[in-house]
């Protein structure tokens, strides 16, 4: 049974205090890319407000998970170059190990890997069940049963799982079922394929006797160290959240990644995880709510938080 669907942006600034934001901002810029004019308006008071809203949004996600108490949380994330290298980058992958380990350290802040170790409990039995069902529905799934990172072994798993796992998911004691969508290496799955994947995933979870929640991690618009570094596409973010969350019409976004544009490259491609989660929610007629949206230019990310209640 699918009981709850959540979505959260993922950026280093979400998990560190304001005093670290400037260093994080500077580490993600690209030489020659001018700062957007909106950055000048982000005074200390504005940044304090952003941090307060981030904490409230994360607390709201945690409260919803705690109230539902699912038997497992399916986290739809992505690889950030840690778990896979160019030898093999799967389009869709199920993690079927008993635990996921790594470090939530942020290299740009000079944090030591060993000082931020994270271990996340997983549920391999349920992961295999979901994996088989997805293959039965003609999705060519890859799987990773033993964590043996190929990209940067010292960092372990992707930040899409470790950052929230070390932050607002900490203490909930809910096993995870990590699922990865390729949001980084061309060619990537289309918006339509991610929507179809989410629909199949939602139907599978709703047909099982256990209680499940789904959480998308990634996005919204951002392009660290890319052609649009420092810029936030507020219009795109609000359009995605309006269709996928408020109106419950994620299918309107099927062609989103069919065009070639700098605006949908880089971290913005992680919106694929939101499409999959929204489609899973719509498959069980869940009602969406935008918890908050913060176009944070200092965090160089459109920070979105949402929930769909069955």
C-alpha positions in Angstrom: 0.0 0.0 0.0 1.3 3.4 -1.0 0.5 5.8 1.8 2.6 8.9 1.3 4.8 10.6 -1.3 7.3 13.4 -0.6 9.8 15.5 -2.6 12.7 17.6 -1.5 15.5 19.5 -3.2 19.0 18.5 -2.5 21.9 21.0 -2.2 24.8 21.3 0.3 23.4 24.5 1.7 20.3 22.7 3.0 22.4 20.9 5.5 24.8 23.6 6.8 24.6 26.9 8.7 24.6 30.3 7.1 28.2 30.9 7.9 29.1 28.2 5.4 26.9 29.4 2.6 29.3 31.9 1.1 32.1 29.3 0.8 29.6 26.8 -0.7 28.4 29.5 -3.1 31.9 30.4 -4.3 32.8 26.7 -4.8 29.9 26.2 -7.3 30.5 29.3 -9.5 31.8 29.2 -13.1 34.4 31.8 -14.2 32.9 34.3 -16.6 29.3 33.7 -15.5 27.8 37.0 -14.1 25.9 36.9 -10.8 22.1 37.4 -11.2 20.8 40.7 -10.0 18.5 38.9 -7.5 21.6 37.9 -5.5 22.0 41.5 -4.2 18.7 41.4 -2.5 19.7 38.4 -0.3 20.7 40.2 2.8 21.6 38.5 6.1 17.9 38.9 7.2 16.8 37.2 4.0 19.2 34.3 4.4 18.1 33.9 8.0 14.5 33.7 6.7 15.6 31.1 4.1 17.2 28.9 6.8 14.2 29.1 9.0 11.9 28.1 6.2 14.3 25.2 5.2 14.2 23.9 8.8 10.4 24.1 8.9 10.0 22.4 5.6 12.3 19.5 6.6 10.5 19.2 9.9 7.2 19.0 8.0 8.6 16.1 5.8 9.8 14.3 8.9 6.5 14.8 10.7 4.6 13.3 7.8 6.9 10.3 7.6 6.7 9.8 11.4 2.9 10.0 11.4 2.6 7.4 8.6 5.4 5.1 9.9 5.8 3.1 6.6 7.4 -0.3 6.6 9.9 1.1 4.1 10.7 4.4 2.3 11.5 4.2 -1.4 13.9 7.1 -2.1 14.1 8.1 -5.7 17.5 9.7 -6.1 20.4 10.0 -8.5 24.2 9.3 -8.7 26.4 12.4 -8.4 29.5 10.7 -9.8 30.2 8.6 -6.7 28.5 5.3 -7.3 29.1 4.8 -11.1 31.8 5.8 -13.5 31.6 6.0 -17.3 32.1 2.2 -17.7 28.4 1.7 -16.7 25.8 4.3 -15.9 22.3 2.6 -15.7 19.2 4.6 -16.6 17.3 3.0 -13.7 18.9 1.1 -10.8 17.6 -0.6 -7.6 19.9 -0.8 -4.6 19.3 -4.2 -3.0 21.9 -4.2 -0.3 21.2 -4.5 3.5 22.7 -1.1 4.2 24.0 1.9 2.4 27.1 3.6 3.7 29.2 6.7 2.9 30.1 10.2 4.0 27.9 13.3 4.2 31.0 15.5 4.3 31.1 18.5 2.0 34.4 18.7 0.2 34.1 22.4 -0.5 34.1 23.1 3.2 37.2 21.0 3.8 35.3 18.4 5.9 37.0 15.1 6.4 35.2 12.0 5.0 35.7 10.0 8.2 34.1 12.7 10.4 30.7 12.4 8.6 30.2 8.7 8.2 26.6 7.6 7.5 25.0 4.2 7.6 21.5 3.8 6.3 19.4 0.7 7.0 17.8 -0.8 3.9 15.3 -3.6 3.2 16.8 -5.9 0.5 13.7 -8.3 0.5 11.3 -5.6 -0.4 13.8 -4.0 -2.8 14.1 -7.3 -4.8 10.3 -7.6 -4.9 9.9 -4.2 -6.4 12.9 -4.7 -8.7 11.3 -7.9 -10.1 7.9 -6.2 -10.6 9.5 -3.3 -12.5 11.2 -5.8 -14.8 7.9 -7.6 -15.3 6.5 -4.2 -16.5 9.3 -4.0 -19.1 11.7 -1.6 -17.4 15.3 -2.7 -18.0 16.4 -2.3 -14.4 20.0 -2.6 -13.2 20.7 -3.5 -9.6 23.5 -3.0 -7.1 23.5 -5.6 -4.3 27.0 -5.0 -2.9 28.1 -1.4 -2.4 31.3 -1.1 -4.4 31.4 2.5 -5.6 33.2 2.9 -8.9 33.3 6.7 -9.2 34.8 7.9 -5.9 35.0 5.0 -3.5 36.0 7.0 -0.4 32.7 8.9 -0.5 30.4 5.8 -0.6 26.9 6.4 -1.8 25.4 9.5 -3.5 24.6 12.6 -1.6 21.0 12.1 -2.8 20.7 9.5 -0.1 23.4 10.4 2.5 22.5 14.1 2.9 18.8 13.6 3.9 19.7 10.3 5.6 22.1 12.2 7.9 19.7 15.1 8.4 15.9 15.0 8.7 15.6 11.3 8.2 17.8 10.6 11.1 16.1 9.0 14.1 13.0 7.7 12.2 14.3 4.1 12.0 12.6 3.5 8.7 14.5 1.2 6.3 15.2 2.6 2.8 14.8 1.2 -0.7 17.1 3.4 -2.8 16.2 3.7 -6.5 18.4 5.7 -8.9 17.5 7.5 -12.0 20.3 8.7 -14.4 20.1 12.5 -14.1 23.8 13.2 -14.9 25.3 11.4 -17.9 23.9 11.7 -21.5 21.8 10.0 -22.8 19.3 10.4 -19.9 15.8 9.1 -19.7 13.1 11.4 -21.1 10.5 13.1 -18.9 7.9 10.7 -20.3 10.0 7.6 -19.4 10.4 8.9 -15.8 6.7 9.5 -15.6 5.9 6.0 -16.8 8.5 4.6 -14.3 6.8 6.5 -11.5 3.4 5.3 -12.5 4.6 1.7 -12.5 6.4 2.1 -9.2 3.3 3.6 -7.6 1.0 0.8 -8.8 3.5 -1.8 -7.6 3.8 -0.4 -4.1 0.0 0.1 -3.8 -0.5 -3.6 -4.7 1.8 -4.9 -2.0 0.6 -5.7 1.6 3.3 -3.6 3.3 2.9 0.2 3.9 5.2 2.3 1.7 6.2 5.9 1.4 8.1 7.4 -1.6 10.5 10.4 -1.5 12.0 12.1 -4.5 15.4 13.8 -3.8 16.9 16.3 -6.2 16.5 19.6 -8.1 15.0 22.0 -8.6 16.8 24.3 -11.0 20.5 24.7 -10.4 23.7 24.2 -12.4 26.7 24.2 -10.1 30.0 24.8 -12.0 28.0 24.8 -15.2 26.8 27.2 -17.9 24.2 28.7 -15.6 26.0 28.5 -12.3 24.5 30.9 -9.7 21.2 31.2 -11.6 17.8 29.9 -10.5 15.0 29.4 -13.1 12.1 30.4 -10.9 9.6 30.3 -13.8 10.6 26.7 -14.5 10.5 25.6 -10.9 7.1 27.1 -10.3 5.7 25.6 -13.5 7.0 22.1 -12.4 5.6 22.4 -8.9 2.3 23.8 -10.1 1.7 21.0 -12.6 3.3 18.1 -10.7 2.1 19.0 -7.2 -0.7 21.5 -7.0 -2.7 20.5 -10.0 -1.8 16.8 -10.0 -1.1 16.9 -13.7 2.5 15.7 -14.0 1.8 14.3 -17.4 1.9 17.9 -18.7 5.7 17.6 -18.2 6.2 14.6 -20.5 8.2 16.6 -23.1 10.2 18.6 -20.6 13.5 16.9 -21.4 12.9 16.4 -25.1 14.7 19.7 -26.1 18.3 20.7 -26.0 18.7 23.6 -23.6 21.2 24.8 -21.0 18.2 25.6 -18.8 17.5 21.9 -18.2 21.1 20.7 -17.9 23.2 20.2 -14.8 21.4 19.7 -11.5 18.1 20.8 -13.1 18.0 17.4 -14.7 17.3 16.0 -11.2 13.7 17.1 -11.7 13.4 13.7 -13.2 13.1 12.3 -9.7 10.2 14.7 -9.0 8.4 13.6 -12.1 8.7 9.9 -11.0 7.4 10.7 -7.5 4.5 12.8 -8.8 3.5 10.1 -11.2 3.6 7.5 -8.4 1.3 9.8 -6.3 -1.1 10.3 -9.2 -1.3 6.6 -9.7 -3.1 6.3 -6.4 -4.9 9.6 -6.7 -2.9 11.3 -3.9 -3.5 15.0 -3.3 -0.4 17.3 -3.6 0.7 20.1 -1.4 3.6 22.6 -1.9 5.1 22.9 1.5 7.5 25.7 0.4 9.5 27.0 -2.5 12.6 29.2 -2.0 14.4 30.6 -5.0 17.7 30.9 -3.1 20.4 32.5 -5.2 23.0 32.2 -2.4 22.3 28.5 -2.4 22.2 28.7 -6.2 19.2 26.4 -6.2 15.5 26.5 -6.4 14.6 24.8 -3.1 11.3 22.9 -3.3 9.5 20.8 -0.7 6.3 18.9 -1.4 4.0 16.2 -0.1 1.2 14.1 -1.6 -1.3 12.5 0.8 -3.3 9.5 -0.2 
